[in-house]
Amino acid sequence: MTGVDYGVVLFHTTSMALKAEKVLKAGGLAVRLIPTPRQFSSDCGFALRLAWADRERAEELLAEGGVETAGLHQL
């Protein structure tokens, strides 16, 4: 069975989640804004889902864009 492994980026605020979505899409990554999964605690109700293989590039783009995250976790 083959498939894509996903991860989620968590945030402290909704505004950071929206900013991160904009930064990552501008950087060419396929991301999707989703409700924060129940297994993860977060101050914000939104998370970004991305391909786990893109996590290092996502971290670089978020750092360059000044986006503060509350964590990055594999699903």
N, C-alpha and C positions, 0 to 999 in steps of 0.2 A: 504494500500500500504506500503510495506516495502522496505527499501533501505539503502545504506550506506551514511552517511553524510560525506562530505569531507571538508578539510581545505587546505589552501595553506600557505607555508612559503615563505616569500619574502626576497630578498638579495640585498646588495649594489653592489656586483660584481659577475660576472660569475664564477670566481674561487671559491668564497664561496659557490655558488649554487652547483658546482660540488663536492666540499669537503663535503658539507652537505649530498648529495646523497650517497656518499661513506660511511660516518659515520652512517647514518640511516640504510642503507642496511646491513652493518656489524652488527648493533644492532638488526637485525631481523625484521625491519619494512618494510612494502610494501609501497614504495614511487615511484613517477613517475615525471620526469623532464618535465615541460610543459611551454609553453609561459606564461608570466605573464598576468593574466586576466585583461581586460581593466578597470574594475571598481577599480583596485588597482594601485596606483602610486608606481613606483619602479625605482631605478637607473639601475637595471639589467633587461634584457629581459626574464629571466628565473625564474621560481618558482618551488617549489616542492609540488606536491599534495599528501596528505596522508589522511587516515581515521581520522575523527575528534576525534574519541575515542582514538587514539594513540597520541594526541597532547602533553599530559603531559610527556609521555615517550620520545617523540621526543625532547622536550625542554631540558630534562635531558641529553640525548645523545649529543645534539648539544653543550650544555654548557661544558660537559666533553671533547668534541672534539675540543673546542676552536673555534667553528664556530660562526661568528657574523651574526645576522639576521636583517632584516629591518621590521619584523613583522610576525605575525601568525594570519590568518583570516579564519573564517568559510565561506564556499561557500554556 
